[in-house]
Amino acid sequence: MGFGYDRVRDDYKVIRNAMEWIRCGIEDTESNESIWELYSLRTDSWRKLDVDIPLGSVTLGATLHTNGVCHWWNRDEDCLVSFDLSCEVFYKTPLPLQVDGNFYCESKDKRFMTLNGYVAFITTYATNYGSITSTLYISILGEYGMKESWTKLFIVESLPSYIDRPIGAGNKGEIFFRTKYKELVQFDLNTQKIEKLLINDLLHTFQILLYKKIFLFIKD
């Protein structure tokens, strides 16, 4: 479910959520109880976390890691679930209302991603059915656990309607999109210019992620 670095203990950790299985005679049955487990590379071991945080339905492509915290979008409760790898604490943050609810809006896509070191919630909307343009809303999260800590950073209007799905962000203020023609385009938040990149036939689940190259010894 999540992987990241604990800078306090100089340790790499993996967190996962699993369903418990109960043996009833010959067959195993799945219980309704889910458990959270944490793996430490330093100790090379798993341990169970004593928490009761429902994961719900996780939206594909809506998980990320930033600044030692893993995040998931709980679609059932429409909130962001976050886990701090250092202090080993969960947070649940309600999602922001991106648009004024007084007029009709068709949501095209919603995504979480890291933007300039912050957790960003990015939404594209069409203001009416069959519209030739879209509107882009970007909010960033300040404090975990508080809906009021979302700050609306950008509202970009009149994007071409073929701009369909946000799939990642760069480190220079650019947002990458998958178009409805399965092409990759780049939108610069500073210049508001769109550039088509020479990558086509993108899958529906395609993502762009930033990484930092490190040399890490993994035990057998």
C-alpha positions as a Markdown table, in Angstrom:
| # | Residue | x | y | z |
|---|---|---|---|---|
| 1 | Met | 0.0 | 0.0 | 0.0 |
| 2 | Gly | 2.8 | 2.4 | 0.9 |
| 3 | Phe | 6.6 | 2.7 | 1.0 |
| 4 | Gly | 8.8 | 5.5 | 2.3 |
| 5 | Tyr | 11.6 | 6.7 | 4.5 |
| 6 | Asp | 11.6 | 7.3 | 8.2 |
| 7 | Arg | 14.2 | 10.0 | 8.6 |
| 8 | Val | 14.0 | 9.9 | 12.4 |
| 9 | Arg | 15.1 | 6.3 | 12.6 |
| 10 | Asp | 17.0 | 6.3 | 9.3 |
| 11 | Asp | 14.8 | 3.4 | 8.2 |
| 12 | Tyr | 12.8 | 2.4 | 5.1 |
| 13 | Lys | 9.3 | 1.1 | 5.8 |
| 14 | Val | 6.4 | -0.5 | 4.0 |
| 15 | Ile | 2.8 | -0.2 | 5.3 |
| 16 | Arg | 0.0 | -2.5 | 4.1 |
| 17 | Asn | -3.6 | -3.2 | 4.8 |
| 18 | Ala | -4.9 | -6.8 | 4.7 |
| 19 | Met | -8.0 | -8.8 | 5.5 |
| 20 | Glu | -7.8 | -11.5 | 8.2 |
| 21 | Trp | -8.6 | -15.0 | 7.2 |
| 22 | Ile | -10.3 | -17.4 | 9.6 |
| 23 | Arg | -10.0 | -21.2 | 9.2 |
| 24 | Cys | -13.4 | -22.9 | 9.5 |
| 25 | Gly | -12.9 | -26.6 | 9.0 |
| 26 | Ile | -11.6 | -27.3 | 5.5 |
| 27 | Glu | -12.1 | -23.9 | 4.0 |
| 28 | Asp | -10.7 | -20.5 | 4.9 |
| 29 | Thr | -13.1 | -17.6 | 5.0 |
| 30 | Glu | -12.4 | -13.9 | 4.9 |
| 31 | Ser | -13.4 | -11.9 | 7.9 |
| 32 | Asn | -14.7 | -8.3 | 7.9 |
| 33 | Glu | -11.7 | -7.2 | 10.0 |
| 34 | Ser | -8.8 | -5.5 | 8.2 |
| 35 | Ile | -5.4 | -5.2 | 9.8 |
| 36 | Trp | -2.6 | -2.7 | 9.2 |
| 37 | Glu | 1.0 | -4.0 | 9.2 |
| 38 | Leu | 4.3 | -2.2 | 9.1 |
| 39 | Tyr | 7.6 | -3.6 | 7.8 |
| 40 | Ser | 10.9 | -2.2 | 8.9 |
| 41 | Leu | 14.0 | -2.7 | 6.7 |
| 42 | Arg | 16.3 | -2.0 | 9.6 |
| 43 | Thr | 14.8 | -5.0 | 11.7 |
| 44 | Asp | 13.7 | -7.0 | 8.6 |
| 45 | Ser | 10.4 | -7.7 | 10.3 |
| 46 | Trp | 6.6 | -7.1 | 10.1 |
| 47 | Arg | 4.5 | -6.0 | 13.1 |
| 48 | Lys | 0.8 | -5.3 | 13.5 |
| 49 | Leu | -0.4 | -1.8 | 14.2 |
| 50 | Asp | -3.1 | -1.4 | 16.9 |
| 51 | Val | -5.3 | 1.0 | 14.9 |
| 52 | Asp | -8.8 | 1.1 | 13.6 |
| 53 | Ile | -8.7 | 3.0 | 10.4 |
| 54 | Pro | -11.0 | 1.8 | 7.6 |
| 55 | Leu | -9.3 | 1.9 | 4.2 |
| 56 | Gly | -12.5 | 1.8 | 2.2 |
| 57 | Ser | -12.3 | 1.7 | -1.6 |
| 58 | Val | -9.0 | 3.1 | -2.8 |
| 59 | Thr | -9.1 | 4.8 | -6.1 |
| 60 | Leu | -6.5 | 3.5 | -8.6 |
| 61 | Gly | -3.7 | 5.9 | -9.0 |
| 62 | Ala | -4.6 | 7.9 | -5.9 |
| 63 | Thr | -1.8 | 6.9 | -3.6 |
| 64 | Leu | 1.4 | 8.9 | -3.0 |
| 65 | His | 4.3 | 9.5 | -0.6 |
| 66 | Thr | 5.8 | 12.9 | 0.3 |
| 67 | Asn | 7.9 | 14.1 | 3.2 |
| 68 | Gly | 7.8 | 10.8 | 5.1 |
| 69 | Val | 4.0 | 10.4 | 4.9 |
| 70 | Cys | 2.0 | 7.9 | 2.8 |
| 71 | His | -1.4 | 8.9 | 1.5 |
| 72 | Trp | -4.5 | 7.1 | 0.1 |
| 73 | Trp | -7.8 | 8.4 | -1.2 |
| 74 | Asn | -10.6 | 6.6 | 0.7 |
| 75 | Arg | -13.3 | 6.9 | -1.9 |
| 76 | Asp | -16.1 | 5.5 | 0.4 |
| 77 | Glu | -15.7 | 8.3 | 2.9 |
| 78 | Asp | -14.3 | 10.8 | 0.4 |
| 79 | Cys | -11.3 | 11.6 | 2.5 |
| 80 | Leu | -7.5 | 11.5 | 2.4 |
| 81 | Val | -6.0 | 8.8 | 4.7 |
| 82 | Ser | -2.4 | 9.7 | 5.7 |
| 83 | Phe | 0.2 | 7.7 | 7.7 |
| 84 | Asp | 3.3 | 9.3 | 9.2 |
| 85 | Leu | 6.1 | 6.8 | 8.9 |
| 86 | Ser | 8.2 | 8.4 | 11.7 |
| 87 | Cys | 5.6 | 8.9 | 14.5 |
| 88 | Glu | 3.4 | 6.0 | 13.1 |
| 89 | Val | 0.2 | 8.0 | 13.4 |
| 90 | Phe | -2.8 | 8.0 | 11.0 |
| 91 | Tyr | -4.7 | 11.1 | 9.9 |
| 92 | Lys | -8.0 | 11.4 | 8.1 |
| 93 | Thr | -8.6 | 14.7 | 6.1 |
| 94 | Pro | -11.9 | 15.4 | 4.4 |
| 95 | Leu | -11.6 | 16.5 | 0.8 |
| 96 | Pro | -12.2 | 20.2 | -0.1 |
| 97 | Leu | -15.2 | 21.4 | -2.1 |
| 98 | Gln | -13.4 | 22.5 | -5.2 |
| 99 | Val | -16.3 | 24.4 | -6.9 |
| 100 | Asp | -19.3 | 26.4 | -5.9 |
| 101 | Gly | -22.3 | 24.1 | -5.5 |
| 102 | Asn | -24.8 | 26.6 | -6.8 |
| 103 | Phe | -24.3 | 25.7 | -10.5 |
| 104 | Tyr | -24.1 | 22.5 | -12.6 |
| 105 | Cys | -20.6 | 20.9 | -12.9 |
| 106 | Glu | -19.6 | 17.6 | -14.5 |
| 107 | Ser | -16.5 | 16.2 | -12.8 |
| 108 | Lys | -14.1 | 14.8 | -15.4 |
| 109 | Asp | -11.4 | 13.5 | -13.1 |
| 110 | Lys | -9.8 | 13.9 | -9.6 |
| 111 | Arg | -6.3 | 13.1 | -8.6 |
| 112 | Phe | -3.8 | 13.5 | -5.7 |
| 113 | Met | -0.2 | 14.2 | -6.5 |
| 114 | Thr | 2.9 | 15.9 | -5.0 |
| 115 | Leu | 3.3 | 19.6 | -6.2 |
| 116 | Asn | 6.3 | 21.5 | -4.9 |
| 117 | Gly | 6.5 | 19.3 | -1.9 |
| 118 | Tyr | 2.8 | 19.6 | -0.9 |
| 119 | Val | -0.1 | 17.2 | -1.3 |
| 120 | Ala | -2.2 | 18.6 | -4.1 |
| 121 | Phe | -5.8 | 17.7 | -5.0 |
| 122 | Ile | -6.4 | 18.3 | -8.7 |
| 123 | Thr | -9.8 | 18.3 | -10.3 |
| 124 | Thr | -10.9 | 18.9 | -13.9 |
| 125 | Tyr | -14.5 | 20.0 | -14.5 |
| 126 | Ala | -16.7 | 20.7 | -17.5 |
| 127 | Thr | -19.3 | 23.4 | -16.7 |
| 128 | Asn | -21.9 | 21.8 | -18.9 |
| 129 | Tyr | -22.4 | 18.5 | -20.8 |
| 130 | Gly | -20.5 | 18.5 | -24.1 |
| 131 | Ser | -18.6 | 21.6 | -23.2 |
| 132 | Ile | -15.6 | 22.4 | -25.5 |
| 133 | Thr | -13.5 | 23.7 | -22.5 |
| 134 | Ser | -12.7 | 22.5 | -19.0 |
| 135 | Thr | -11.7 | 24.2 | -15.7 |
| 136 | Leu | -8.8 | 23.0 | -13.6 |
| 137 | Tyr | -8.8 | 23.4 | -9.8 |
| 138 | Ile | -5.7 | 22.8 | -7.7 |
| 139 | Ser | -5.8 | 22.8 | -3.8 |
| 140 | Ile | -2.8 | 22.1 | -1.5 |
| 141 | Leu | -3.0 | 20.6 | 2.0 |
| 142 | Gly | -1.5 | 22.4 | 4.9 |
| 143 | Glu | -2.2 | 20.5 | 8.1 |
| 144 | Tyr | -3.3 | 16.9 | 8.2 |
| 145 | Gly | -6.7 | 16.1 | 9.7 |
| 146 | Met | -8.3 | 19.5 | 9.0 |
| 147 | Lys | -10.6 | 20.2 | 6.0 |
| 148 | Glu | -10.1 | 23.9 | 6.5 |
| 149 | Ser | -6.3 | 23.6 | 5.9 |
| 150 | Trp | -6.9 | 23.0 | 2.1 |
| 151 | Thr | -5.8 | 26.1 | 0.2 |
| 152 | Lys | -7.1 | 26.7 | -3.3 |
| 153 | Leu | -3.9 | 27.5 | -5.2 |
| 154 | Phe | -4.9 | 27.7 | -8.9 |
| 155 | Ile | -8.1 | 28.0 | -11.0 |
| 156 | Val | -7.4 | 27.6 | -14.7 |
| 157 | Glu | -10.3 | 28.2 | -17.0 |
| 158 | Ser | -10.9 | 27.5 | -20.7 |
| 159 | Leu | -8.7 | 24.4 | -21.0 |
| 160 | Pro | -9.3 | 22.5 | -24.2 |
| 161 | Ser | -11.9 | 19.7 | -23.6 |
| 162 | Tyr | -9.4 | 17.0 | -24.8 |
| 163 | Ile | -7.4 | 17.6 | -21.6 |
| 164 | Asp | -8.8 | 14.7 | -19.7 |
| 165 | Arg | -6.9 | 13.1 | -16.9 |
| 166 | Pro | -4.1 | 14.6 | -14.7 |
| 167 | Ile | -1.5 | 11.9 | -14.2 |
| 168 | Gly | 1.4 | 13.7 | -12.5 |
| 169 | Ala | 3.4 | 16.8 | -11.7 |
| 170 | Gly | 6.9 | 17.9 | -12.4 |
| 171 | Asn | 9.3 | 19.9 | -10.2 |
| 172 | Lys | 9.1 | 23.1 | -12.2 |
| 173 | Gly | 5.3 | 23.9 | -12.0 |
| 174 | Glu | 4.1 | 21.6 | -14.8 |
| 175 | Ile | 1.1 | 19.3 | -14.7 |
| 176 | Phe | 1.0 | 16.2 | -17.0 |
| 177 | Phe | -2.3 | 15.1 | -18.5 |
| 178 | Arg | -3.5 | 12.1 | -20.5 |
| 179 | Thr | -5.8 | 13.4 | -23.3 |
| 180 | Lys | -8.9 | 11.6 | -24.5 |
| 181 | Tyr | -6.9 | 10.7 | -27.5 |
| 182 | Lys | -4.4 | 8.8 | -25.2 |
| 183 | Glu | -1.7 | 11.3 | -25.8 |
| 184 | Leu | 0.6 | 12.9 | -23.1 |
| 185 | Val | 0.6 | 16.7 | -22.8 |
| 186 | Gln | 2.3 | 19.1 | -20.4 |
| 187 | Phe | 0.6 | 22.2 | -18.9 |
| 188 | Asp | 2.8 | 24.9 | -17.5 |
| 189 | Leu | 1.1 | 26.6 | -14.5 |
| 190 | Asn | 3.4 | 29.6 | -14.8 |
| 191 | Thr | 3.0 | 30.3 | -18.6 |
| 192 | Gln | -0.4 | 28.5 | -18.9 |
| 193 | Lys | 0.9 | 26.9 | -22.2 |
| 194 | Ile | 0.1 | 23.4 | -23.3 |
| 195 | Glu | 2.8 | 21.3 | -25.0 |
| 196 | Lys | 2.2 | 18.0 | -26.7 |
| 197 | Leu | 4.8 | 15.4 | -25.9 |
| 198 | Leu | 5.8 | 12.6 | -28.2 |
| 199 | Ile | 4.2 | 9.8 | -26.2 |
| 200 | Asn | 1.0 | 8.1 | -27.4 |
| 201 | Asp | -1.3 | 5.2 | -26.6 |
| 202 | Leu | -1.2 | 5.8 | -22.9 |
| 203 | Leu | -3.1 | 3.3 | -20.8 |
| 204 | His | -5.9 | 4.4 | -18.5 |
| 205 | Thr | -3.8 | 3.7 | -15.4 |
| 206 | Phe | -0.7 | 5.6 | -16.6 |
| 207 | Gln | 1.1 | 7.8 | -14.0 |
| 208 | Ile | 4.1 | 10.0 | -13.9 |
| 209 | Leu | 6.1 | 10.0 | -10.7 |
| 210 | Leu | 9.2 | 11.7 | -9.5 |
| 211 | Tyr | 12.0 | 9.7 | -7.8 |
| 212 | Lys | 15.3 | 10.2 | -6.1 |
| 213 | Lys | 18.1 | 7.8 | -7.0 |
| 214 | Ile | 19.6 | 6.1 | -4.0 |
| 215 | Phe | 21.8 | 3.0 | -3.4 |
| 216 | Leu | 20.1 | 0.7 | -0.8 |
| 217 | Phe | 21.1 | -2.8 | 0.2 |
| 218 | Ile | 18.2 | -5.1 | 0.4 |
| 219 | Lys | 18.6 | -8.3 | 2.5 |
| 220 | Asp | 18.0 | -11.7 | 0.9 |
